[in-house]
Amino acid sequence: MDASLLLLADSRLPAGGHAHSGGLEPAATAGAVRDLDTLADFLRGRLATAGLVAAGLAAASVSGDRAALDAEADARTPSPAQRRASRAQGRALLRAVRAAWPHPELDELSAPHHPVVLGAAVHVVGGTARQAAEIAAYGAVTGPASAAVRLLGLDPLGVQHVLAGLAGRVDAVAAEAEETVRAGVLPAASAPVLDLLAELHQQADLRLFES
């Protein structure tokens, strides 16, 4: 993979990802994620739903109508809290990408959803729809996994083992997303529990993460 694409996939990209847990914090608070086994279950579910949708939107955004895709992202995000989080992450990613790779197409974006910005960024650095899908699917599990280390004190090596076990699924989800988009359809998998957890999280008195 091109080094510019690796930078986009790097958690150290100053795009605010450290402030979001992808639903892991409310899941941990509810007791649904307690250890490595339940973390693996959570990540598999997130990857197959929110991860697939994000990968499809990112893939489509490489060359598609980004305003229309932003509306499609809204339609696929019923939770107001999740919509706010996605747009906040989109704005943060857009700032970072504009600083690193200034481009007129980036200037056309205004407060879009995170996957839409990601697809535009991949396009700007010369990547493909499949690569955008891969980065989105990868981020769908690595962000929450990192949050689990901070929230639950899980063994980082154990968490890395969980991620390694999901690598094949990440590739498969990226491939499914890219193939679906190529056929003219956007993935629309739903995750009602993640939506409910996101709304509960916004009502919590104490939060380490924004989402």
N, C-alpha and C positions, 0 to 999 in steps of 0.2 A: 504494500500500500504506500502511496506517495506520502512523504513526510508532512505535507500540509494537512492531509487527511488524518494522520496520526495526531497532529496538534488539535484538531477538532474533536477527536475522541478522548483526548487526555483530560482527566479530572482536574488537572492543575490549570486548565484554561480559565482565566479570570472571568467567568460568566455566571457566578453566583450559585453554581450547583451544590456547593457545600451547605447552603441554607435550606435545601429541600431533601426530603427523605423518600419521596415517591410513595407516600402512604405507609411507610414502615413505622414511623413513630406512633400514629394512632393504632396501628395493628399491634404493636408491642404493648401499648398502654392497655388495650383490650385483652391482652393475654394470648392473642392469636399467634404471635411470634415470640418464642421463649428461648429457643436454642437453635443449633445448626439444622436439625431436621425440619423444624417448623419454618425456619428461614428459607430453606430450599423449597418447601411447598409454596410459600408466599411468592418467591421469585418466579417459580414455574407458572403460577397463575397470573402474575402481573405480565410476564413476558407474552403469554398466549392471548392476552386481552389488550391492555393499554399499550404494551410493547408492540404488538402487531399493528394496532391503529397508528401509533406514532411512526413506525417504520414505513407504513404505506403513505402517510402524509408527507414524510420527508422525501421518499422516493419520487412522489408525484411533483413535489415542489422544485425538484432539480430543473425541470423544463416546463412545468405547468403554469396555469393561471393562479398566482399566489393569493390574490384577493378572494377568488372563489374557493380555494383550498382552506383559507382561514375561516370562511363560513362553514365549510364542511367539518373543520375541526371543532367549531362551536357546537354543531349538531351532534357530534360524537362525544361531547363532554357535558353530560346533563348536570353535573354538580357545579354550582356557581363557584365554590371554593377551588375546585380543580381548574376551572376556566381561568380564574384569577392567577393561580399558581403557574399555569402554562404560559400565560401572557407575560407574567413577571420574568419567567425564565427566558422567554423569547426576547424581551427587551434587553436583558442582561447579555444574552448571547450576541444579539445584534451589535451592541456597543463594542464587545470584544472583537467581533469579526470585522467591523468597520475600521477599528484601529489597526488590525493586522493586515487586512486585505481590502483597502478602499476600492469601491466599485459602484458605478451608477445604479446598478440593479438593487444594491443594498439600500440606497437612498430612497427607493420607491416604497420600502416597507415601513409600516407605522404600527407599532405595538402588536405585532402578530403572535400567533401561537408558536411555541418553541419548535415543533417539528417543521413548520413552514420556514422559519429562519434557518434551521439546520440544512434543509434541502437547498435553499438559496446559497448558503455558504459553501456547500459541496460543489454546486455549480460554479461559483466564483473561482474556486481553487482548481477547477478542472476535473472534478470527480464525476462519477456515474450515479444513476438512480440506485443501483444495487449497493454501492458503497454508502450512500446516504441511509439506506435501509439498515445496513449493517451497523453503522454508528448509532442510529436510533435504538435498535434492538439491544445493542451492547449497553448503552446508557440506561435502558429500562431496568437492567438488573444490577449494574455496578453501583449506581447511585444509592439505591436502597441497601445494598450489601455493605457499603461503606458506613451508612448511617447505623446499621445494626452493630457494628464494632463500637461506635461511640455510645449508643444508647444502652446496649445490653452487655457490653464488655466481653463480647465473644472473641475467641482466639482468632486473630487475623489470618493465621495460616489455615485454620479450619474453614473460615469464610472463603479464602482463596480456593480451597479444595471444592467447596460448593460451587463457586463460579466456574471452575475448570470442568466440573461435571455438567454444567449447563451450556458449555461452548457449542456443542453440536446443535442444541435447541436454538441458540441465538442465530446460528447460521441458517437453520431451517426456517425460522420466522422471517429473517431478512429475505430469503429466497421466495417464500410465500408472498410476502408483501410486494416485492418487486414484480413477481409474475402476475399478481392480481391487478396491480396498477397498469401493467403492460396490456392487460386484457380490457382496460377501460373501466375498472371498478376499484373503489376504495374500500379497504377493510372496515368493518363496522362492528367488531367484537365489543361486547359490553362487559363491565365489571361492576355490578351494583354494590357489592360490598366495599370496594374502593371508594365509590361515590359517597356512600353513607359514612365511612370512616373519615373522609375528607371534610364533610360537614361537621361531624363531631369534633374533629381536630380544631376547627375554627372557634369552637365554643370553649375549648380547654383553657383553664386559668394559667397553666404553666406549659410552655412549649419550647423545645430546643430548636425545632425546625419550623419553617413557615408552612411546609406541606408534608 
